[in-house]
Amino acid sequence: MTPDYDVEALGLSSPPAQAVVTSYRPAVSVRNNGVHVAYASGYIRIYSAGLLIFTTEVYSAAIAPGETGPALGVDYWTPPKEGQYIANGYVSCPLDQDEPNNNLAPSGISVSGTPPPPPTPVPLHAAQHEEGGKDELSIDGLKGLTASAQIPLPHVTAHQAGGSDQLNVGALLGELAADQPPKVHGNSKHNPQMATSSALSQHESAASAHTAATNLEQKANKGVANGYAELDGFGAVPILELAIGSDTGFGKRFLAIDRKWTSPIPAGLVVLWETQNPTPTDWTQVVLSSPPPFGYIWIKYNPSA
């Protein structure tokens, strides 16, 4: 059964089994046998002739399940002289579930000779890597950042129409710095379709611009000759907008139900009258069970004998 948390010390990875008199950073190779990310820690000890001569703590970075990584020493070790040394150690992790595999098996270290001589210094040769040099550097395809900012070569024509890297703003989001003139396009590009100038002209000059069911009267025809009458606040045609006949005296005739002026006026006829106008001769105010609209009174025709 796979443990939740377990690290195993696989072996000493530094110093090597065959070493020289130089500095080493001790390290243990560690495998994560658990199912969770682990952080290993522990120590390495080095002995000479059975005596402990060096010890350091070791720590690893995060090691994924099933992966292997180094647990590196905090301190560096330099063999004091040639000879045979033995290193052992121990690594673990929080909640480690398998103790025996945490121990680093004793590892022999044979130190012989002195450190290898330093490499021969490379002669100064920056010029051969610079522009025009025999080993000129090229950063084409180079990843990462250069030490200083690079000035791009002039290449505006490459992005213009027909250029090798022509720009395409077809799917570009946001607003362009300058207004773009639209291409000539038909009404099929509009949804819903827009009225053309020709259609608008025909609409304005048409006698009946709308269908019979929705035909509308022009507002300019309200209250003018050959137009339509406006209504007052009570839904009635104002008296001043009624047609004036040859007999202009009020009380001489009335508008019958057939919409024709009739004369003589029958005695007892009751009509609405605007209170702002004086009651005409031969008419008197009466009170009915149905009150008149605001601004009106009922008057009755009572011709004098």
C-alpha positions as CSV (number, residue, x, y, z in Angstrom):
1,M,0.0,0.0,0.0
2,T,1.5,3.4,-1.0
3,P,2.1,5.6,2.1
4,D,0.7,9.1,2.3
5,Y,4.1,10.5,3.4
6,D,7.5,8.8,3.0
7,V,11.0,9.8,1.8
8,E,13.9,7.4,1.2
9,A,17.6,8.2,1.3
10,L,19.0,6.7,-1.9
11,G,22.6,7.5,-1.6
12,L,25.4,10.1,-1.2
13,S,25.6,12.3,-4.3
14,S,28.3,14.7,-3.0
15,P,31.2,14.4,-2.2
16,P,31.9,11.7,-4.9
17,A,33.5,8.4,-4.0
18,Q,36.7,9.5,-5.6
19,A,37.5,13.0,-4.4
20,V,40.3,15.5,-4.3
21,V,41.3,18.1,-1.7
22,T,38.7,20.8,-2.6
23,S,35.4,22.1,-1.2
24,Y,32.2,20.1,-1.6
25,R,28.6,20.8,-0.7
26,P,27.4,17.5,0.8
27,A,24.1,16.2,-0.7
28,V,21.8,13.2,-0.4
29,S,19.7,11.9,-3.3
30,V,16.1,11.5,-1.9
31,R,13.1,9.8,-3.4
32,N,9.5,10.7,-2.5
33,N,7.6,7.4,-2.1
34,G,4.4,9.0,-0.8
35,V,1.3,10.4,-2.6
36,H,1.8,14.0,-1.4
37,V,4.5,16.6,-2.1
38,A,7.3,16.2,0.5
39,Y,10.1,18.3,1.9
40,A,13.1,16.3,3.2
41,S,15.5,17.4,5.9
42,G,18.2,15.7,8.0
43,Y,22.0,15.6,8.3
44,I,25.2,14.2,6.9
45,R,28.2,13.2,9.1
46,I,31.7,12.5,7.9
47,Y,34.2,10.4,9.9
48,S,38.0,9.9,9.6
49,A,39.5,6.9,11.5
50,G,36.3,6.5,13.4
51,L,36.2,10.1,14.6
52,L,33.5,12.5,13.6
53,I,35.2,15.4,11.8
54,F,32.2,17.2,10.1
55,T,28.4,17.4,10.2
56,T,25.9,19.5,8.4
57,E,22.1,19.8,8.1
58,V,20.5,19.0,4.7
59,Y,17.3,20.3,3.2
60,S,15.5,19.6,0.0
61,A,13.1,21.7,-2.1
62,A,9.6,20.3,-2.8
63,I,9.7,16.8,-4.3
64,A,6.7,15.6,-6.2
65,P,5.3,12.1,-5.5
66,G,7.5,9.4,-7.3
67,E,10.2,12.0,-8.1
68,T,13.8,12.2,-6.9
69,G,15.6,15.4,-5.7
70,P,18.7,16.4,-3.7
71,A,18.8,17.4,0.0
72,L,21.7,19.9,0.1
73,G,24.0,20.6,3.0
74,V,24.0,23.9,4.7
75,D,27.8,23.9,5.1
76,Y,30.6,23.0,2.7
77,W,33.3,20.4,3.5
78,T,36.9,20.5,2.4
79,P,38.9,17.3,3.1
80,P,41.8,18.2,5.4
81,K,44.1,15.8,3.6
82,E,44.3,12.8,1.5
83,G,43.0,9.6,2.9
84,Q,39.8,7.5,3.5
85,Y,36.6,8.9,4.9
86,I,33.2,7.5,5.7
87,A,29.9,9.5,5.4
88,N,26.5,8.5,6.7
89,G,23.3,10.4,7.4
90,Y,19.6,10.6,7.8
91,V,16.6,12.3,6.0
92,S,12.9,12.4,6.9
93,C,9.8,14.4,6.2
94,P,6.8,15.5,8.4
95,L,4.5,12.5,9.0
96,D,7.1,10.1,7.5
97,Q,5.6,6.6,7.6
98,D,8.6,4.4,6.8
99,E,11.5,4.9,9.3
100,P,14.2,2.3,8.1
101,N,14.6,3.8,4.6
102,N,15.4,7.2,6.1
103,N,19.0,6.1,7.0
104,L,21.8,6.8,4.5
105,A,24.0,3.8,4.2
106,P,27.7,4.4,5.1
107,S,29.5,5.6,2.0
108,G,33.3,5.5,1.5
109,I,35.1,8.6,0.2
110,S,38.7,8.2,-1.1
111,V,40.5,11.5,-1.2
112,S,43.7,11.6,-3.2
113,G,45.8,14.3,-4.9
114,T,45.3,18.0,-4.9
115,P,42.6,20.0,-6.6
116,P,42.9,20.2,-10.4
117,P,44.7,23.2,-11.7
118,P,42.4,26.1,-12.7
119,P,41.7,26.3,-16.4
120,T,43.9,28.5,-18.5
121,P,42.5,32.0,-18.5
122,V,40.8,32.8,-21.7
123,P,42.5,35.8,-23.5
124,L,40.4,38.9,-23.9
125,H,38.6,38.5,-27.2
126,A,35.4,40.6,-27.0
127,A,36.2,42.2,-30.3
128,Q,35.8,38.9,-32.2
129,H,32.3,38.5,-30.8
130,E,31.2,42.1,-31.7
131,E,29.7,43.3,-34.9
132,G,32.1,42.5,-37.8
133,G,34.2,40.2,-35.7
134,K,35.3,36.7,-36.9
135,D,33.0,35.1,-34.2
136,E,30.2,37.7,-34.2
137,L,27.4,36.9,-31.8
138,S,23.8,36.5,-33.0
139,I,20.8,36.7,-30.7
140,D,18.3,35.5,-33.2
141,G,16.2,32.9,-31.4
142,L,17.9,33.6,-28.1
143,K,15.5,33.3,-25.1
144,G,15.5,35.5,-22.0
145,L,16.5,39.1,-21.6
146,T,19.6,40.8,-23.0
147,A,21.7,42.9,-20.6
148,S,20.5,46.2,-22.2
149,A,17.4,47.2,-24.0
150,Q,17.5,46.5,-27.8
151,I,16.4,49.1,-30.3
152,P,14.3,47.5,-33.0
153,L,15.3,48.2,-36.6
154,P,13.0,50.4,-38.7
155,H,10.4,48.1,-40.1
156,V,7.2,50.1,-40.5
157,T,6.8,49.0,-44.1
158,A,6.7,45.4,-43.0
159,H,3.4,46.1,-41.2
160,Q,1.8,48.1,-44.0
161,A,-0.3,46.8,-46.9
162,G,1.6,44.2,-48.9
163,G,4.4,44.1,-46.3
164,S,6.0,40.9,-45.1
165,D,4.3,41.2,-41.7
166,Q,1.1,43.0,-42.7
167,L,-1.1,44.0,-39.8
168,N,-4.7,42.6,-39.6
169,V,-7.2,44.5,-37.4
170,G,-10.1,42.3,-38.3
171,A,-10.3,40.7,-34.9
172,L,-8.7,43.5,-32.9
173,L,-10.4,44.6,-29.7
174,G,-10.8,48.2,-28.5
175,E,-10.6,51.5,-30.4
176,L,-8.1,52.5,-33.0
177,A,-6.2,55.7,-32.5
178,A,-7.8,57.3,-35.6
179,D,-11.2,57.0,-37.2
180,Q,-11.4,54.4,-39.9
181,P,-13.3,55.2,-43.1
182,P,-15.9,52.4,-43.7
183,K,-15.7,50.5,-47.0
184,V,-18.5,50.9,-49.5
185,H,-21.1,48.3,-48.5
186,G,-24.7,47.4,-49.4
187,N,-27.7,47.3,-47.1
188,S,-27.1,43.6,-46.6
189,K,-24.3,44.5,-44.1
190,H,-26.9,46.1,-41.8
191,N,-29.1,44.2,-39.4
192,P,-31.8,45.4,-39.3
193,Q,-31.6,47.0,-42.7
194,M,-31.3,50.8,-42.8
195,A,-33.5,53.1,-44.9
196,T,-31.7,54.3,-48.0
197,S,-31.8,58.0,-49.1
198,S,-34.0,57.0,-52.0
199,A,-36.5,55.2,-49.7
200,L,-36.5,58.2,-47.3
201,S,-37.2,60.6,-50.1
202,Q,-40.1,58.5,-51.4
203,H,-41.5,58.2,-47.8
204,E,-41.4,62.0,-47.3
205,S,-43.2,62.8,-50.6
206,A,-45.8,60.0,-50.5
207,A,-49.4,60.9,-50.0
208,S,-50.0,57.9,-47.8
209,A,-46.6,56.9,-46.3
210,H,-48.1,54.2,-44.1
211,T,-50.4,51.3,-44.6
212,A,-54.1,51.7,-44.2
213,A,-54.1,50.2,-40.7
214,T,-51.4,52.5,-39.5
215,N,-51.9,55.6,-41.7
216,L,-51.0,58.7,-39.6
217,E,-52.1,62.3,-40.0
218,Q,-49.5,65.0,-40.1
219,K,-49.3,67.1,-37.0
220,A,-49.0,70.2,-39.2
221,N,-52.6,69.6,-40.3
222,K,-54.0,70.0,-36.8
223,G,-56.5,72.9,-36.5
224,V,-56.0,74.2,-40.1
225,A,-58.1,74.3,-43.3
226,N,-58.5,70.9,-44.9
227,G,-56.9,69.4,-41.8
228,Y,-58.4,68.0,-38.6
229,A,-59.9,69.7,-35.6
230,E,-58.1,69.7,-32.3
231,L,-59.9,68.7,-29.1
232,D,-60.0,70.6,-25.8
233,G,-59.3,69.1,-22.4
234,F,-62.7,67.4,-22.3
235,G,-62.5,65.7,-25.6
236,A,-64.8,68.2,-27.3
237,V,-64.2,70.4,-30.4
238,P,-63.8,74.0,-29.2
239,I,-66.6,76.4,-30.1
240,L,-64.2,78.7,-31.9
241,E,-63.2,75.9,-34.3
242,L,-66.8,75.1,-35.4
243,A,-67.6,76.4,-38.9
244,I,-69.3,79.8,-39.1
245,G,-72.4,79.9,-41.4
246,S,-74.3,82.8,-43.0
247,D,-76.4,83.2,-39.8
248,T,-73.8,84.2,-37.2
249,G,-76.2,85.0,-34.4
250,F,-76.1,82.4,-31.6
251,G,-79.5,80.8,-30.9
252,K,-80.6,81.0,-34.5
253,R,-79.8,77.4,-35.3
254,F,-78.2,74.2,-33.9
255,L,-76.1,71.3,-35.1
256,A,-78.5,68.3,-35.5
257,I,-77.5,64.6,-35.0
258,D,-77.1,64.3,-38.8
259,R,-74.3,66.9,-38.5
260,K,-76.2,69.5,-40.3
261,W,-77.1,73.0,-39.1
262,T,-80.8,73.1,-38.4
263,S,-83.2,76.0,-37.9
264,P,-85.2,77.0,-36.1
265,I,-83.9,75.9,-32.7
266,P,-86.6,74.0,-30.8
267,A,-87.6,75.4,-27.4
268,G,-86.3,73.5,-24.5
269,L,-83.0,72.4,-26.2
270,V,-80.3,71.9,-23.6
271,V,-76.6,72.2,-24.6
272,L,-73.2,72.6,-23.0
273,W,-71.8,76.1,-22.7
274,E,-68.3,77.3,-21.8
275,T,-68.5,79.3,-18.6
276,Q,-65.9,81.8,-19.9
277,N,-68.5,83.1,-22.4
278,P,-71.6,85.1,-21.5
279,T,-74.9,83.3,-21.7
280,P,-76.6,84.2,-25.0
281,T,-80.0,85.8,-25.2
282,D,-83.0,83.4,-25.0
283,W,-80.8,80.8,-23.1
284,T,-80.8,80.2,-19.4
285,Q,-78.6,78.0,-17.2
286,V,-80.2,74.8,-15.9
287,V,-79.1,72.1,-13.5
288,L,-79.3,68.5,-14.6
289,S,-78.7,65.2,-12.7
290,S,-75.6,64.7,-14.8
291,P,-73.1,67.4,-14.0
292,P,-71.3,69.1,-16.9
293,P,-67.6,68.8,-17.4
294,F,-65.3,71.3,-15.6
295,G,-65.4,74.7,-17.3
296,Y,-68.9,74.1,-18.8
297,I,-72.6,74.7,-17.8
298,W,-75.8,73.4,-19.1
299,I,-78.0,76.0,-20.8
300,K,-81.6,75.7,-22.1
301,Y,-83.2,77.5,-25.0
302,N,-86.2,79.5,-23.8
303,P,-87.1,82.0,-26.5
304,S,-88.8,85.1,-25.3
305,A,-92.5,85.5,-26.1
